[in-house]
Amino acid sequence: MPQLVERIWPADPSAAGGRSARQAFSYYAYLPDPIAGMELLLPGPLARDVAAAERELAQLQGQASFLGLEALSRQLLRAESVASSRIEGLSLSQRRMAQALFDPKAADATARAVLGNVKAMEQAIAIGDSADRITVDHLLGVHAALFEGTGDQSMAGQLRSSQNWIGGNSHSPRNAEFIPPPEDQVPSLLEDLCDFLAREDMPGLIQAAIAHAQFETIHPFADGNGRVGRALIHVVLRRRQLVPSVVPPVSMILATNAARYIDGLTRFRSGHLLDWCAMFMATMQTAIARSEELAAQLGDLQERWRSAAGHPRRDSTAEKLIRAFPGRPILDGKIAASLAGVSDEAARTALLALEEAGVLRPVVLGKKRNRAWEAPEVIELLDTFEWHLATPTRSEQPRRPSPRPRRSKGTLP
């Protein structure tokens, strides 16, 4: 059974507030059960939901093939990274995201923080692809990628060495909503979590759901726990070969239904594990459905570009770039040449022709004022995608912040 561990918060004469705020007090940290050897029996309805979600994941991989798996998976991964960051209060439009990816050195602090989440997600995918066994060092690596190049890089890849808490104020855990395990319990709990991740005797979606909730309960880092925990979902899905190409935007749905998400984690900690798993399955099915819609919309957009560009040959530079734009909505001549496997001059000629056709528009970006081109309709489509996903599935919940879609002048009708 989980335990509440009594601890003493020392007196702090300099603490803000009244006399009671400066006095020592006792508090209780939550110590969860180990999960490596847990026994789990899924009730019939939940087992059917899991099977249905796994079928839908497989269908998503196939449906995206006509668009190009690389392009769709790249954008869904980035959208997932932006949404996971937004749960933590880091707001970034898709245009700013694309600009930051094009020129990271010119990115502001918020953009660098979200870029860190893209790196962490990419690291998670790579771990899921290559690791026979997920280790604590792998988790530290994801955390290190999250904070690389930010003002908090000193904490990157480091387990916390003191008590942390959620809610209340930043001075003490007196009025906290949840107090994770004591810091000296974190290493053993993470080892147990990694042992759980090595199991293959349960559905991968259930394993991802439980692993995420347990990680958030351990809360092993001073900061970045939510983003690493959501990246962990994709480690499991990739390792269990449920998403070989396309990453469903689970964090986008969790961000939209934040109150339900937090309630689900709370119920997990109070012993209602199956309730949390059922909520996670519903979230996954919504993420899959939205991914299928985005794949179809991007495919339609590419067909409109082909028509505007005079239906270029399949082996032409223009066609190669049209296939690449959904994954890279901002590029310059050198990037275009590399993507199409042609000379800089051939790439520039194709870019200018696509500009003339209304597919692209020129932009000047970065401190060096580099000339580039953007596909504004891709950016608008992604902002619209996130805008619609920002509407909670439960009407009583507030709409989460997201960029309002705007139509750019000069784009295709």
Secondary structure, 3 states (H helix, E strand, C coil): CCEEEEEEECCCCCCCCCHHHHCCEEEEEEECCCCCCCCCCCCHHHHHHHHHHHHHHHHHHHHHHHCCHHHHHHHHHHHHHHHHHHHCCCCCCHHHHHHHHHCHHHCCHHHHHHHHHHHHHHHHHHHHHHCCCCCHHHHHHHHHHHHCCCCCHHHCCCCCCCCCCECCCCCCCCCCCECCCCHHHHHHHHHHHHHHHCCCCCCHHHHHHHHHHHHHHHCCCCCCHHHHHHHHHHHHHHHCCCCCCCCCCHHHHHHHCHHHHHHHHHHHHCCCHHHHHHHHHHHHHHHHHHHHHHHHHHHHHHHHHHHHCCCCCCCCHHHHHHHHCCCCCEECHHHHHHHHCCCHHHHHHHHHHHHHCCCCEEEEECCCCEEEEECHHHHHHHHHHHHHHCCCCCCCCCCCCCCCCCCCCCCCC
